[in-house]
Amino acid sequence: MNIVILKYNNLFPILMVWNIFRNGNDITAAEVKARMEGGWSPFIVDVRSLAEVKKLGKIKGTNLIHPHSSIISVKNKIPENVDVLVSCMGGTRSKIAIQKLKSEGYNSERLFNLRGGFNSWIKSGGKTS
């Protein structure tokens, strides 16, 4: 784990757990759309709350909706042998969920974080339901 200590105005140390926010498999909404048009069919996990999804919608084809905080409790519903696209509202909770799945043995090469989350999906004109 990489930990960085920064000084804020030389008064307050700020600890940052850096590796949570590093993910080699960030993918943009445009890249997801292009891959899907080419036949890519990832298992889509939305880690927002059910209330958020009901209010705002979800990516069309979403396979599982479950909050990031307890994603491990439903890991048996997430296949390990296919690509998994994880989305939240802005991209942070999905990164945390991916880290949790990695810690449970999921192949990091098959876990993709939607950079910018559902917000970026909407802005890109992605299909929703």
C-alpha positions as CSV (number, residue, x, y, z in Angstrom):
1,M,0.0,0.0,0.0
2,N,1.4,3.4,-0.9
3,I,0.8,6.1,1.7
4,V,1.6,9.7,1.1
5,I,1.7,12.3,3.8
6,L,1.1,15.9,2.6
7,K,1.2,19.1,4.7
8,Y,-1.7,21.4,4.4
9,N,-0.5,24.9,5.1
10,N,2.3,23.3,7.0
11,L,-0.2,22.8,9.9
12,F,-2.2,19.6,9.3
13,P,-0.8,16.4,7.9
14,I,-3.0,14.8,5.3
15,L,-2.8,11.1,4.8
16,M,-3.8,9.7,1.5
17,V,-4.1,6.0,0.7
18,W,-3.0,6.4,-2.8
19,N,-3.4,2.9,-4.2
20,I,-7.2,2.9,-3.8
21,F,-7.4,5.5,-6.5
22,R,-5.0,3.9,-8.9
23,N,-6.5,1.5,-11.3
24,G,-4.9,0.4,-14.5
25,N,-8.3,-0.5,-15.9
26,D,-10.1,2.9,-15.9
27,I,-12.2,3.1,-19.0
28,T,-14.1,6.1,-20.5
29,A,-17.8,6.0,-21.4
30,A,-16.8,6.5,-25.1
31,E,-14.4,3.5,-24.9
32,V,-17.2,1.3,-23.3
33,K,-19.7,2.3,-26.0
34,A,-17.2,1.6,-28.8
35,R,-16.3,-1.8,-27.3
36,M,-20.0,-2.7,-26.8
37,E,-20.7,-1.8,-30.4
38,G,-17.9,-4.2,-31.3
39,G,-19.5,-7.0,-29.4
40,W,-18.0,-6.6,-25.9
41,S,-20.5,-7.7,-23.3
42,P,-19.2,-7.1,-19.8
43,F,-21.0,-8.1,-16.6
44,I,-22.2,-4.6,-15.4
45,V,-22.2,-3.9,-11.7
46,D,-23.7,-0.6,-10.4
47,V,-22.5,0.1,-6.9
48,R,-24.8,3.1,-6.2
49,S,-27.7,2.9,-3.7
50,L,-31.0,1.5,-5.0
51,A,-32.5,4.9,-4.3
52,E,-29.9,6.6,-6.6
53,V,-30.6,4.1,-9.4
54,K,-34.4,4.4,-9.0
55,K,-34.1,8.2,-9.2
56,L,-31.6,8.5,-12.0
57,G,-31.6,5.2,-14.0
58,K,-28.8,2.8,-14.8
59,I,-26.7,1.7,-17.7
60,K,-28.8,-0.4,-20.0
61,G,-27.9,-4.0,-19.5
62,T,-26.8,-3.6,-15.9
63,N,-26.6,-7.1,-14.3
64,L,-26.3,-6.3,-10.6
65,I,-27.1,-3.3,-8.4
66,H,-25.5,-3.4,-5.0
67,P,-23.9,-0.7,-2.8
68,H,-20.1,-0.6,-2.8
69,S,-19.8,-0.8,0.9
70,S,-21.0,-4.4,1.0
71,I,-20.1,-5.7,-2.5
72,I,-18.3,-8.7,-1.0
73,S,-21.5,-10.0,0.4
74,V,-22.7,-10.6,-3.2
75,K,-19.5,-11.7,-4.8
76,N,-21.0,-15.0,-5.6
77,K,-23.3,-13.2,-8.1
78,I,-20.3,-11.6,-9.9
79,P,-18.7,-14.0,-12.4
80,E,-14.9,-14.3,-12.3
81,N,-14.4,-15.6,-15.8
82,V,-15.8,-12.5,-17.7
83,D,-15.0,-8.8,-17.9
84,V,-16.7,-6.8,-15.2
85,L,-17.6,-3.1,-15.7
86,V,-18.2,-1.4,-12.3
87,S,-20.0,2.0,-12.2
88,C,-21.1,4.4,-9.6
89,M,-22.2,8.1,-9.9
90,G,-18.7,9.7,-10.3
91,G,-16.1,6.9,-10.4
92,T,-14.9,6.8,-6.8
93,R,-17.1,4.2,-5.1
94,S,-16.6,1.9,-8.1
95,K,-12.8,2.1,-7.6
96,I,-13.3,1.1,-3.9
97,A,-15.5,-1.8,-5.0
98,I,-12.9,-2.9,-7.5
99,Q,-10.2,-2.9,-4.8
100,K,-12.5,-5.0,-2.6
101,L,-13.0,-7.5,-5.4
102,K,-9.3,-7.6,-6.1
103,S,-8.7,-8.4,-2.5
104,E,-11.0,-11.4,-2.9
105,G,-9.0,-12.8,-5.8
106,Y,-10.8,-11.3,-8.8
107,N,-8.4,-10.9,-11.8
108,S,-7.6,-7.2,-12.0
109,E,-7.3,-7.4,-15.8
110,R,-11.0,-8.3,-16.0
111,L,-12.2,-5.5,-13.7
112,F,-13.0,-2.1,-15.4
113,N,-13.9,1.1,-13.7
114,L,-16.1,3.5,-15.6
115,R,-14.2,6.7,-15.3
116,G,-16.6,9.5,-14.3
117,G,-19.3,6.9,-13.5
118,F,-22.9,7.2,-14.5
119,N,-22.4,11.0,-14.9
120,S,-20.0,10.4,-17.8
121,W,-22.2,7.7,-19.2
122,I,-25.1,10.2,-19.4
123,K,-23.0,12.9,-20.9
124,S,-21.7,10.6,-23.6
125,G,-25.3,9.7,-24.7
126,G,-25.0,6.1,-23.4
127,K,-28.2,4.0,-23.3
128,T,-30.0,3.9,-19.9
129,S,-33.0,2.1,-18.5
